[in-house]
Each structure stands twice: as C-alpha cells, then as structure tokens.
C-alpha cells in the first residue's frame, strides 16, 4: 500500500508552539489587509517585501495556507 499525504490531516500537534503563536498573531493582524487594498502604494510594496521574512506570515502560511488578498 502506498502512503500518500491525502490521508493525513494536519492537527495542532503537527506544529510547534512558536509556529502556532506566530500564526495566531498574523491571523489577527490588520496591517497586511490594509496594505493589500493598495498594493502599488509604497506601504503595499514594503509589506510585500516584509512577508518574505516575517515569522508570523511564515507560521500562518504553514498552518492555514496563504491568506487571500483583501477585496
């Protein structure tokens, strides 16, 4: 039998406490949605760069997947 990822569900035990804490902070943050409203502004560009190294964004992406852009 071939073991595939389709049968595995991520649970909170799959992620470290620090990853869950950072993801929680990012999940409740209002800065990125604000920057996503005007992505071509200076602030929007800075926040796009910031996401490349932000530990909150990394934790959120790892647990929840990518945040949808704000409409």
PEVEN-V962846 format. One record per residue. SS is DSSP state (2 for helix, 1 for strand, 0 for the rest). OMEGA is omega in radians with two decimals (NA if undefined). Layout:
{{SS,OMEGA} {SS,OMEGA}}
This chain:
{{0,-3.13} {0,3.12} {0,3.13} {0,3.10} {2,-3.12} {2,-3.10} {2,-3.08} {0,3.06} {0,3.07} {0,3.04} {0,-3.13} {2,3.13} {2,3.13} {2,-3.05} {0,-3.13} {0,3.13} {2,-3.12} {2,3.10} {2,3.12} {2,3.13} {2,3.12} {2,3.13} {2,3.11} {2,3.09} {2,-3.13} {2,-3.09} {2,-3.11} {0,-3.10} {0,3.12} {0,-3.08} {2,-3.12} {2,3.08} {2,3.10} {2,3.13} {2,-3.13} {2,3.12} {2,3.11} {0,-3.04} {0,-3.13} {0,3.10} {0,3.11} {2,-3.14} {2,3.11} {2,3.13} {2,3.11} {2,-3.13} {2,3.07} {2,3.09} {2,-3.10} {2,-3.12} {0,-3.13} {0,3.14} {0,-3.09} {0,3.14} {2,3.09} {2,3.12} {2,3.13} {2,3.12} {2,3.14} {2,-3.14} {2,-3.14} {2,-3.07} {2,-3.00} {2,-2.98} {0,-3.11} {0,3.06} {0,3.03} {0,3.09} {0,3.13} {0,3.13} {0,NA}}
